[in-house]
Amino acid sequence: MIHITEAQSGAAISHELAFEAVRRALIAASLPESVIFPVVLGSASDPQNKFTVKSAADGSLTGLKVGSYFPTNDAADLPRHDSIILLFDQAKGRIGAIVEAGKLNAYRTAAANAVATDALAHSNAQTLALFGTGHQASYEAQAIARIRSLTKVLVVGRNADRTRSFVAQLRENGLPAEESQAETACRTADIIVTATTATKPLFQAGWVRPGTHISSMGSDAIGKQELPPQLFAQSRLFCDLPEQSARIGEFQHAESRTSLTAIGSALTECTKGRRTTDEITIFDSSGIALQDLYIAEAIIAATST
């Protein structure tokens, strides 16, 4: 059995590797041979600590990812988030590989944003509005900066001190970040990314300019919400997996008959991505197991060379 430790996977991962692996996974998710099973949402003995189990199979890979979110880790000065990916040996029916994926998961999530944004945002998009100042938000900014030449990263946060600290961190990493208010950021942005744990809209629909691309990265459970539903009727809606997005993703807040398009079909040009200059596009990422399986496979290959 292959075992990739957290140190090994963390050393091997990059935004480039994650982008390519996740792009292939999102395309695979739109193919008929792929099966993505319903997400299991659970809680630990202390109910504030949560975990998820996501599983899938396609023509070459079968496996699952267990992700955890333990706020109680703050007291031990440990990360709140952790993940582990299990790949089956399909010839023998047992686990063939274990990939520890705490850091990997952050890259994988940001890569989904980057893949969708690359397909849907204007090629000359330069201004990013970033909602969120937590662990995941910095990965989202770095992933977008890799596929678009950003001249501004407008950071919107709830806590002023944390926002200032986060902006300084982004600047240290070479990103042109500055603090902003929500309305100013939305009215200025070519790309809006939300990476929060919000349970109500972060901005008003009327603040979004025609032609903007939006990626919602934080809604992955019932009750979470980052975007104003009024925006959906005037936008084209994409997601990683329509049935999951409508159940636990951002589009749980859309009308039941709303048309949702799997981003994989746009990546294979079965469906056109951006059609007009003024069109608003939205991508909802609730996270699918094929992303984890494909990135685990890529990490195993990278660490075996």
VENGIHU-V867687 format. One record per backbone hydrogen bond with DSSP energy under -0.5 kcal/mol. NH is the residue of the N-H (numbers start at 1). CO is the residue of the C=O. Records with the same first field share a line. If there is no record, write none. Layout:
BEGIN
NH->CO / CO
END
This chain:
BEGIN
2->96
4->98
5->3
9->5
10->6
11->7
12->8
13->9
18->14
19->15
20->16
21->17
22->18
23->19
24->20
25->21
26->22
27->23
28->24
29->25
30->26 / 27
31->28
34->31
35->57
37->35 / 55
40->53
41->39
42->40 / 51
44->46 / 49
47->45
49->46
50->69
51->42
52->67
53->40
54->65
56->63
57->35
58->61
63->56
64->86
65->54
66->84
67->52 / 65
68->82
69->50
70->80
71->69
73->70
74->71
75->72
76->73
77->74
78->73
82->68
84->66
85->99
86->64
87->97
88->62
89->94
90->88
92->89
93->89
94->89
96->87
97->87
98->2
99->85
100->4 / 98
101->83
105->101
106->102 / 103
107->103
108->104
109->105
110->106
111->107
112->108
113->109
114->110
115->111
116->112
117->113
118->114
119->115
120->116
121->117
125->122
128->126 / 152
129->191
130->128 / 154
131->129 / 193
132->130 / 156
138->134
139->135
140->136
141->137
142->138
143->139
144->140
145->141
146->142
147->143 / 144
148->144
150->148
151->126
152->126
153->176
154->128
155->153 / 178
156->130
157->155
160->158
163->159
164->160
165->161
166->162
167->163
168->164
169->165
170->166
171->167
172->168
173->169
174->171
175->170
177->175
178->153
180->155
185->181
186->182
187->183
188->184
189->185
190->127
191->127
192->213
193->129
194->215
195->131 / 193
200->225
202->226
207->204
208->205
209->186
211->278
212->209
213->190
214->281
215->192
216->283
217->194 / 215
220->218
221->248
224->221
225->198
231->228
232->229
233->229
234->231
235->232
236->280
238->236 / 282
239->261
240->284
245->241
246->242
247->243
248->244
249->244 / 245
252->249
253->250
254->251
258->255
261->237
263->239
265->262
266->262 / 263
267->263
268->264
269->266
270->265
271->265
274->119
279->276
280->234
281->212 / 279
282->236
283->214
284->238
285->216 / 283
286->284
291->288
292->288
293->289
294->290
295->291
296->292
297->293
298->294
299->295
300->296
301->297
302->298
303->299
304->300
END
